[in-house]
C-alpha cells in the first residue's frame, strides 16, 4: 500500500519528468562549449521533441512525438528552421552574458517549472458518485443561487410630468390594465421612455436596484407574483411605475443532479490545486530559508 501511494505521489512524477527533460537536454546539448565554439548545431528527433514541448509549455512526450511524426516535409523543415534560429540567438546571447541579472529570464525559468508542476498535477480521473456527493455537501454554499425576479413595467417620468402628475397617471393606468386583464407583452404600449429595460426576466435584485433604486426593490419583494394583477405605483429614482411581477424566485441551493458537471469540474480543479501546493511544499522542504531584517537573521 505504501509503495502504491508513493508511486501515485505528484512530486515523484514531477522529479521523473524533470529527470527525463534534463536527460534529453544533456543528450541534445552534449559537448556544449565545443558546439558553441565551433558553431555546430545538432538537430535530431529528440532535440525537436524537446523544442516542441518547451515551446508549447507542456510535458507530453507521446503527444508531441506523434505530432512530429505527422508533420509534412515542409512543416518539419520550418520547425528545424525555427529551432536553429532560436538556438543561434540563445548561444549568442549566452556568449554575451545577457542572461545575467535579467529578471525576465528568471521569471521565464520559474514559469517553466510551474508548467511542469501543473502538468504533473493534471489528469486525475473524474470522481465517483460518493466522492462527488461528499464534496457537494461540504461546499453547498458555493452553489447557492441568488433570488431573482421577472416583471414588466410601465414608466411615468417625474422629471417630465412632475411628481404629482406622474403618480396620478400611473394610478389611472393601473386601473385600466387590471380592468382589461393586460398581459406582460402589453407594457410597451403605454407610458414614457425608461432609461433602461421594460421587461426584466429572472434578474437578480442587485441588478434591478442598479436601475430603479433600493426603495423600488424593497416594495417589489413585498408583493405577490401574478400573471394578471398589476401593482403600483412603485417609486423609483426616475419616477413611478406600474408593475406586473409574474415570478419571484427565492434564494436556493440546486440539487446535485442539476449541476453535476459543474461540481465535478470544481472537484478536479481543487484536487489539482492541492496536488500543486503539496508538490511545491515538498520541494520547499528541501531548502533552508534565511529571512534577514534589521534585527538580524531568522532561519527557517
N, C-alpha and C positions, 0 to 999 in steps of 0.2 A: 504493500500500500504506500509506504514511504517513497519507494522508487518511482511508482506511478505518479504520485503527487509532485515529485522532483522533476520528472520529465515533462509535466504539464506547466511548469513554472515559467512565466513570461521572461524572466531575466535570463534563464538558460537559453531560450530561443534567441533572445537578443544577442547573447555572447557568441552563440554558434553562428548567427547571421553575420555578426561583426567579424568573426574569425574568417569566415568564407570570403567576405569582401576584402579584408586585408590580405588574405592569401592570393586572391585574384589580382589585387593591386600589385603585390610583390612580384607575381609571375609576369605581369604585363609591363612592369617597370624595372625589370632586373637590370643590374648594372646601370643604375640611374645616372651617376656622374659621367660615366663613359658615354652614354647615349646623348646626354646633354652637350658634352664637349665635342663629339664628332657629328653632331646634328643628325643623328639617326633616329627615326620614329618607327617603331614596330607596330603594325596593325594586324591583329588576328581576331578570331571569333570571340575569344574571352575578353579581349580589350573592348570590342564593340558592345558586347553584352553588358559589361560594367558601365560603359559610357551611357547606354540606354537607360539603365537603372538609376544612375545618379541624375541624369537629365530629367527623368520622369518622377524623381523623388519617391520611388517605391522599390522595395526589395522583393521582386517576384521573378526569380530566375527562370522558372519554367515558362511563364507567360511571355517574357521578353525573348527567350530563346526561340519560341515558336514564331514570334513576330519577326525576328531576324531571319529565320528560315523562309518565311513567306514573302520577303521583300523581292522585288524585281532587281535586275542587274543595275538599272538606273537609280533605284531607290537606295541600293546598298552603296553605290558609288557616291551618292550625295551624302549618305551617313558617314562614310570614310572621310570625305572632304571636310565635313563639319568637325569630326573628331580631330583631324590633323590640324586644322586651323586653330581649334581651341588649345591643342597640345603645344603648338608653336607659341601662341600668346602666353600660355601658362609658363612655359620654360623661360621665355624672355623676361617675363615679369619676375620670376624667381631669381634669375641671374642678376637682375637689378635690385633685388631686395625689396620689391614693392609691397610684399605681404606683411612686412614687419611693422607692428604698431597700427595696423589697419583694422579698425573696429568693424567695418563692413564684412571683411573676410572672417573675422571672429564670429560674427553673427551667422554667416553662411554655414560655418562648421557646426555651430550649435544647432542650427536649423536641420542640418543633415542628420545629426544624432537624434533629434526629436522625431524626424520621419522614421528612422529605424525603430525607435522605441514604440511609436504609434503602430507601425506595421506589425510588430510582434504582438501588440495588444488586440489587433483586429481579428476578425474571422471566427468569432465564437458562434457556436450553434444556437439556434433560437431556443428560448426556454420552454420547458414542458408546461402543461396546464397548471399543475400545482405550484410551480415556481412563479409563474405569471400571476396567479391569483394572490399569492402571498405578497408579491411586490406591489400589486394594485392596492391591497388593503393597507399597506404601510404608507402608501403615497396618495391616498384618496383625494386629499385636499388639492393636490396638484391639478386634478382634472375637473375641479368644480366649474360649473357653467354659471355665469352671472345672470341675474334676472333680465328679462327683455320685454319689450312692448311692441305691439303692432297697432297703428292708428292712422286715420286720415283726419285732416283738419281744414277748416275754412278760416282765413285770417282777416281781421279788420284792423287797419293801421291807425294807431292813435296819433301818429305824427301828421297824418293827412286829414283825418276826420275829427281829431280832437278826442280826448279821453271819453267824455260822456257819450258822444255820438257813436264812437266805435263800439262801446259796450252795449248800447241800446240796439244797434244794428245787429250785433251778434245774438242778442236775446230774441229779436224778431225772426232771424233766420233759423235759430234752433227750433222754434215752434213750428215753422214751416217744414223743415226737414223731417221732424218727428211725425208731423201730420201726414206727410207723403211717404213715410217709411223709406226715406232716401238711403241709398247704399254707399258703400265705400267708394265706388267709382264716380259718385255724383259730386264729390268735393270740388274738383276743378271748375265746376260751372259757376261758382259763387266767390264773393269776397275780393280782397285785394291781393296783390302780388307779394308773396312772402320771400325773404332773402334766401331761404334755404329750400327744403323739400316740402311737398304737400302730403305725400304718403311715406310713412315710416314703417318698415316691415322688419320685425324681430331685431330691433335696435336696442343696444344697451342704454341704461338710464344716464350714464355719464355722457354719452353721445347726444342724447336728447337734451340734456341740461346745457350742453355747449351751444345749442341752437335756441332754446327757449328760456333758459334760466331755471334756478332751483325751485322757485315758487310754483312754476308750471308743473314740474316733475312731481313735487310733493302732492299736488291736487290729483294728478293722474294716478299715482299709486293708491290713492284712497277711493278710486272709482271702480265700478264693476264692469268687466268686459261685456259687450253686447254687439250683436250683428246689425241692430236697427236703431238702438236708442242713442241719440246724440246728446252730449253733455256740454256744460259750459254756461256762460263764457268763462274760459280759463285765461288768466292773465299771464302774459309773457313779457320779456324785455321790450318787445316791439308793439304790443297792443293786446287784442283779445281774440280768442279762438273758440270756435265751436268744434267739438271733437267727437269722432266715432272711434272708440277704442275696442277693437274686436278680439284682442288677445293680450293677456298679461301672464308671462311665464315666470314662475318663482325660481330662485337660485336652486340648483340641484347638482348632484354628482351622478353622471351617467353610469349605467351598468357596464361591467367589463366587456360584455359582448358587443356593445355599441362602439367601443374604442379599442378593441383588442390589438389591432395593428399598431396604433399609436403607443400603447403601453409596452408592447414588445420592442418597439424601436427605442423607447426610453430605457428599458431594461438593458438592452445591448449597449447603448451609449454609456450608461452608468457603469456597467461591467468593464468596458474598455477603459474608461477613465480611472477606475480603481486599479486596473492592471498597470496602466501607465504610471500612476502615482506610486504603486508598490515597487515597480522596477526602478524608478528614479530614487526612491528612498533607499533601496538596497545598494544602488550604486553610490549614493551619498555616504552610506555606512563604511565604504572603503577609504574615505578621505578623512584627514584630520583638518578641521577648520579653525583658523585663528581669527578671532574678532578683535580688532585693535581700536582703541579710542584714546582720548586724552588721559584716561585713568590707568593706562597700561594695556595689557592684553588679556584676553579670556579664551581659554581653549575649550573646544567642543569635541 
